[in-house]
């Protein structure tokens, strides 16, 4: 279902207005049906007569000029977008405000929150709740009672996309999955991702767990500002020691390998472009999903997002095509 943006405030403008209200000490206004978009497009709301972006919290965000397809040739997915971080411009878009299931791209927000709230060196005990029996669930092969530093657990979250690692992180940070989901929703709203809702830290299917491409861009561009996140989310293979104090025979080294086929070299990326970090995702409901941060030869940075591509191989071909649009 497509959002009706008329009568609603776009995320970037919402951030500006809310920030101004908070800083001024005024109560927050009722936003529903308060603002009307002019026919000239969303961008006119945050530019002056000369088309210049104002200084402020949202001044560096990419804001679409309209809710319409833009530069979509060669990309096959339910929703996608290409965002120029350096130029604060949307270069390609299709259904970027549609609700979509994020699958394991959910773990971008999980990782960000863990880095913001947790101590990377603190030992984490894997809880009984980390036993996940959903068919096809991606796992880091952790067992209840295992112990490892949060830093290593984050690699278990992002490299093999471990749903067990996600649950362990949620319990460590917030006590349980429900509490962590509440933190996820609060953090998303702080970033302007107001059209998304999270109920778990891993992205296994739930009707109440959804994002939009634009919200995912807002979340991911924030995560990219964290050097540790970029390091973790660019790792193709990682080995660490797992302890099990209750049964020393279960102490072991584990090696995780990324399922990102760009990292393995199975698919080549766009010419003259370098991947900085990213996250894959897949469920039957979500299709094949991929979020990438990249830069070109001049150092300009971009975010490319594909949600619900119907075929695995086609997702990578489409992502290469989407990223290449930055050079057109």
C-alpha positions as CSV (number, residue, x, y, z in Angstrom):
1,X,0.0,0.0,0.0
2,X,1.5,3.4,-1.0
3,X,1.6,6.1,1.5
4,X,-0.4,9.2,0.6
5,X,2.2,11.8,1.2
6,X,-0.1,14.8,0.6
7,X,-0.9,16.2,3.9
8,X,2.0,14.5,5.7
9,X,5.4,15.9,6.5
10,X,8.3,14.2,4.8
11,X,10.9,12.7,7.2
12,X,13.6,15.3,6.5
13,X,11.2,18.2,7.0
14,X,9.8,16.5,10.1
15,X,13.3,16.4,11.6
16,X,13.8,20.1,11.0
17,X,10.5,21.0,12.5
18,X,10.8,18.8,15.6
19,X,14.3,19.9,16.2
20,X,13.3,23.6,16.1
21,X,10.4,22.9,18.5
22,X,12.7,21.1,20.9
23,X,15.4,23.7,20.9
24,X,12.9,26.5,21.3
25,X,11.2,24.8,24.3
26,X,7.8,24.9,22.6
27,X,5.5,21.9,22.6
28,X,5.5,19.7,19.6
29,X,2.7,20.6,17.1
30,X,0.1,18.3,15.7
31,X,1.7,17.3,12.4
32,X,-1.1,15.3,10.8
33,X,-2.7,17.3,8.1
34,X,-0.8,20.4,9.2
35,X,1.5,20.7,6.2
36,X,0.6,20.7,2.5
37,X,3.1,19.9,-0.2
38,X,3.1,22.4,-3.0
39,X,2.9,21.2,-6.6
40,X,6.5,22.0,-7.1
41,X,7.6,19.1,-4.9
42,X,8.9,18.3,-1.4
43,X,12.3,19.9,-1.9
44,X,10.8,23.4,-2.1
45,X,9.9,23.1,1.6
46,X,13.5,23.0,2.7
47,X,15.1,25.4,0.2
48,X,15.2,29.2,-0.1
49,X,14.3,31.3,-3.1
50,X,17.8,30.5,-4.6
51,X,17.3,26.8,-4.1
52,X,19.9,26.6,-1.3
53,X,19.6,24.1,1.5
54,X,19.5,25.7,5.0
55,X,21.9,24.8,7.7
56,X,20.4,22.5,10.3
57,X,19.8,18.9,11.4
58,X,18.4,17.8,8.1
59,X,20.4,19.9,5.7
60,X,22.5,17.1,4.5
61,X,19.7,14.6,4.0
62,X,18.6,13.4,0.5
63,X,15.0,14.5,0.0
64,X,13.0,13.4,-3.2
65,X,11.5,16.2,-5.2
66,X,8.3,14.1,-5.7
67,X,6.9,10.7,-4.9
68,X,7.3,9.4,-8.4
69,X,9.6,7.0,-10.3
70,X,13.0,8.4,-11.2
71,X,15.7,6.8,-13.4
72,X,14.5,3.2,-12.9
73,X,15.7,1.5,-16.1
74,X,17.4,-1.9,-15.6
75,X,16.4,-2.4,-11.9
76,X,13.9,-5.1,-11.1
77,X,12.5,-4.9,-7.5
78,X,9.4,-3.9,-5.7
79,X,11.1,-0.9,-4.2
80,X,14.6,0.7,-4.5
81,X,16.5,3.9,-4.3
82,X,19.9,5.5,-4.9
83,X,21.0,8.3,-2.6
84,X,23.9,10.6,-3.2
85,X,25.3,11.3,0.3
86,X,27.8,13.9,-0.9
87,X,25.3,15.9,-3.0
88,X,22.2,15.3,-0.8
89,X,20.3,14.1,-3.8
90,X,18.1,11.2,-4.8
91,X,19.4,9.8,-8.1
92,X,16.9,6.9,-8.6
93,X,13.7,5.9,-6.8
94,X,10.8,3.5,-7.1
95,X,8.2,3.0,-4.4
96,X,10.5,4.4,-1.8
97,X,7.6,5.2,0.6
98,X,5.9,1.7,0.2
99,X,5.8,-0.6,3.2
100,X,8.1,-3.6,2.6
101,X,9.5,-6.4,4.7
102,X,13.2,-5.8,5.5
103,X,14.3,-9.4,6.3
104,X,17.8,-9.3,7.7
105,X,18.5,-5.7,6.7
106,X,16.8,-5.2,10.0
107,X,20.1,-6.0,11.6
108,X,21.5,-2.7,10.4
109,X,19.5,-1.0,13.1
110,X,20.2,-3.8,15.6
111,X,24.0,-3.3,15.1
112,X,23.8,0.5,15.3
113,X,21.9,0.4,18.6
114,X,24.3,-2.2,20.1
115,X,27.3,0.0,19.2
116,X,25.6,3.0,20.7
117,X,24.4,1.4,23.9
118,X,26.8,-1.5,24.6
119,X,30.4,-2.0,25.6
120,X,32.1,-3.9,22.8
121,X,34.4,-5.7,25.3
122,X,31.7,-6.8,27.7
123,X,31.0,-10.6,27.7
124,X,27.6,-11.7,26.5
125,X,25.9,-15.0,27.5
126,X,23.7,-16.4,24.8
127,X,20.2,-17.0,26.3
128,X,17.9,-19.9,25.9
129,X,15.7,-17.7,23.7
130,X,18.4,-17.7,21.0
131,X,17.2,-21.2,20.0
132,X,15.4,-20.4,16.7
133,X,13.7,-23.3,14.9
134,X,12.2,-21.4,12.0
135,X,13.0,-23.3,8.8
136,X,15.7,-21.6,6.7
137,X,16.7,-19.2,9.5
138,X,20.2,-17.9,9.1
139,X,22.3,-18.6,12.2
140,X,25.7,-18.1,13.7
141,X,25.6,-21.6,15.3
142,X,25.6,-20.3,18.8
143,X,24.3,-22.3,21.7
144,X,22.6,-21.2,24.9
145,X,25.3,-20.7,27.5
146,X,27.9,-19.7,25.0
147,X,29.9,-16.6,26.0
148,X,31.7,-14.1,23.7
149,X,32.4,-10.4,23.7
150,X,29.7,-8.1,22.3
151,X,32.2,-7.0,19.6
152,X,32.5,-10.6,18.3
153,X,28.7,-11.1,18.6
154,X,28.2,-8.2,16.3
155,X,30.2,-10.0,13.7
156,X,28.0,-13.0,14.2
157,X,25.1,-10.7,13.6
158,X,26.3,-9.1,10.4
159,X,28.6,-11.6,8.7
160,X,26.6,-14.8,8.7
161,X,23.5,-12.8,9.5
162,X,22.9,-14.8,12.7
163,X,19.4,-14.6,14.1
164,X,20.6,-16.3,17.2
165,X,23.2,-13.5,17.6
166,X,20.4,-10.9,17.1
167,X,18.4,-12.4,20.0
168,X,21.5,-12.5,22.2
169,X,22.2,-8.9,21.5
170,X,18.6,-7.9,22.2
171,X,18.6,-9.6,25.6
172,X,22.0,-8.1,26.5
173,X,21.0,-4.6,25.7
174,X,17.4,-4.5,26.8
175,X,16.6,-7.7,28.7
176,X,14.4,-9.2,26.1
177,X,13.3,-9.0,22.5
178,X,10.2,-6.9,23.2
179,X,12.2,-4.3,25.1
180,X,14.8,-4.1,22.4
181,X,12.1,-3.7,19.7
182,X,10.8,-0.7,21.7
183,X,14.3,0.8,21.6
184,X,14.5,0.1,17.8
185,X,11.3,2.0,17.2
186,X,12.4,4.9,19.3
187,X,15.7,5.2,17.6
188,X,14.1,4.9,14.2
189,X,11.8,7.8,15.0
190,X,14.7,9.9,16.2
191,X,16.2,9.4,12.7
192,X,13.0,10.4,11.0
193,X,12.1,6.9,10.0
194,X,8.5,7.3,11.0
195,X,6.9,4.9,8.4
196,X,8.7,1.8,9.8
197,X,7.9,-0.5,12.7
198,X,10.0,-3.2,14.3
199,X,9.0,-6.1,16.5
200,X,12.3,-8.1,16.5
201,X,16.0,-7.6,16.1
202,X,16.5,-10.0,13.2
203,X,13.8,-9.5,10.6
204,X,12.0,-12.8,10.6
205,X,8.5,-12.3,9.1
206,X,5.9,-10.5,11.0
207,X,3.1,-8.4,9.6
208,X,3.9,-5.6,12.1
209,X,7.6,-5.6,11.1
210,X,8.2,-3.4,8.1
211,X,10.2,-0.5,6.7
212,X,10.3,1.8,3.6
213,X,13.3,2.3,1.4
214,X,13.5,5.9,2.4
215,X,13.4,5.0,6.1
216,X,16.1,2.4,5.5
217,X,18.2,5.1,3.9
218,X,17.8,7.3,7.0
219,X,18.8,4.4,9.3
220,X,21.7,3.2,7.2
221,X,23.3,6.6,6.5
222,X,23.4,7.1,10.3
223,X,25.0,3.7,10.8
224,X,27.6,4.5,8.2
225,X,28.8,7.4,10.4
226,X,30.1,4.8,12.9
227,X,33.5,3.5,11.9
228,X,33.0,0.3,13.8
229,X,29.8,-0.4,12.0
230,X,31.4,0.1,8.6
231,X,34.2,-2.2,9.6
232,X,31.9,-5.0,10.7
233,X,29.5,-4.5,7.8
234,X,32.3,-4.8,5.3
235,X,33.8,-8.1,6.6
236,X,33.7,-11.1,4.4
237,X,35.0,-13.6,6.9
238,X,35.6,-13.6,10.7
239,X,37.0,-16.0,13.2
240,X,36.6,-15.7,17.0
241,X,36.7,-17.8,20.2
242,X,33.5,-18.9,21.8
243,X,33.6,-20.0,25.5
244,X,31.1,-22.2,27.3
245,X,31.8,-22.0,31.1
246,X,29.3,-24.7,32.0
247,X,30.9,-27.2,29.7
248,X,34.5,-26.5,28.7
249,X,34.3,-29.2,26.0
250,X,32.1,-26.8,24.1
251,X,34.8,-24.1,23.9
252,X,35.6,-23.6,20.3
253,X,36.7,-21.3,17.5
254,X,34.1,-20.4,15.0
255,X,34.5,-18.9,11.5
256,X,31.7,-17.0,9.9
257,X,31.4,-16.2,6.1
258,X,29.3,-13.4,4.6
259,X,26.5,-14.3,2.2
260,X,27.1,-11.1,0.3
261,X,28.1,-12.3,-3.2
262,X,29.8,-9.0,-4.0
263,X,32.2,-9.7,-1.1
264,X,32.9,-13.2,-2.3
265,X,33.5,-12.0,-5.9
266,X,30.7,-14.2,-7.3
267,X,29.3,-11.0,-8.8
268,X,31.3,-7.9,-9.8
269,X,30.2,-4.5,-8.6
270,X,29.7,-1.3,-10.7
271,X,32.8,-0.1,-12.5
272,X,34.9,2.5,-10.7
273,X,32.8,2.0,-7.5
274,X,34.0,0.6,-4.2
275,X,31.7,-1.0,-1.6
276,X,32.1,0.5,1.9
277,X,29.7,-1.7,3.8
278,X,26.3,-3.4,3.5
279,X,23.8,-6.0,4.5
280,X,21.8,-8.6,2.7
281,X,18.4,-10.0,3.6
282,X,16.0,-12.7,2.4
283,X,12.7,-14.3,3.4
284,X,9.9,-15.6,1.3
285,X,7.8,-12.6,2.3
286,X,10.6,-10.0,1.8
287,X,12.2,-11.4,-1.3
288,X,15.8,-10.6,-1.8
289,X,17.0,-7.4,-0.2
290,X,20.4,-5.6,-0.2
291,X,21.6,-2.3,1.3
292,X,25.0,-1.0,0.4
293,X,27.1,2.0,1.0
294,X,29.7,2.8,-1.7
295,X,32.0,5.5,-3.0
296,X,33.2,6.4,-6.5
297,X,36.7,7.2,-7.7
298,X,36.3,10.8,-6.7
299,X,35.4,9.8,-3.1
300,X,31.7,10.7,-3.4
301,X,29.6,8.4,-1.2
302,X,26.2,6.8,-2.0
303,X,23.6,4.5,-0.5
304,X,21.9,1.9,-2.8
305,X,18.9,0.0,-1.5
306,X,17.0,-2.8,-3.2
307,X,13.9,-4.3,-1.4
308,X,12.0,-7.4,-2.6
309,X,13.8,-8.4,-5.7
310,X,12.2,-11.6,-7.0
311,X,15.3,-13.6,-7.9
312,X,18.7,-13.9,-6.1
313,X,20.9,-13.4,-9.1
314,X,18.7,-10.7,-10.4
315,X,19.1,-8.7,-7.2
316,X,22.9,-8.5,-7.7
317,X,22.5,-7.5,-11.4
318,X,20.0,-4.9,-10.4
319,X,22.2,-3.5,-7.6
320,X,25.1,-3.2,-10.0
321,X,22.9,-1.3,-12.4
322,X,21.5,0.9,-9.7
323,X,24.9,1.8,-8.3
324,X,26.2,2.6,-11.8
325,X,23.5,5.2,-12.1
326,X,25.6,7.4,-9.8
327,X,28.1,7.8,-12.6
328,X,25.6,8.7,-15.4
